[in-house]
């Protein structure tokens, strides 16, 4: 495993590997960091789902292709969640890494709805406006969402109110119920 084959490498989950890579090749690391978010999240949730004895769900990975203008084509894995009868309940479907205002998007697609999960930097996306009248200049920065106190994956609860919720295990269970009407056992 090396920096060239990072997407196929589980070492990207190791903080020491990431720190060494960042110091050795900071420019390439910065570009690749956007492509790592989906893998880190997918690995985390796949492990939690499969190791949690109290759940009846099984995670099945399948490779898919994503093509983005900024990066070209790359391979990612979607995670299909199935019940004990192998009926599809929902999918964690990577959408892209180069999105406006964020570092990536994964949709939780269920049988009746979907939830959009985005990777955001601390503070989230914002807009800065500057108004100038003669010698007077006023600059104002407005955040699009509230509740983004650290970098991570978020579900935007209400785009009108702009409330962002950190994507946790409890939120995953709640969203799974909303998008698939499925109760974890």
MOQUI-V90607 format. One record per run of one state. SS is the DSSP state (2 for helix, 1 for strand, 0 for the rest). FROM is the first residue (numbers start at 1). TO is the last residue. If there is no record, write none. Layout:
BEGIN
SS	FROM	TO
SS	FROM	TO
END
This chain:
BEGIN
0	1	2
2	3	8
0	9	9
2	10	13
0	14	14
2	15	24
0	25	25
2	26	51
0	52	57
1	58	68
0	69	71
1	72	82
0	83	87
1	88	96
0	97	98
1	99	99
0	100	101
1	102	102
0	103	103
1	104	110
0	111	113
1	114	120
0	121	125
1	126	133
0	134	135
1	136	143
0	144	145
1	146	146
0	147	151
1	152	158
0	159	162
1	163	166
0	167	168
2	169	180
0	181	185
END
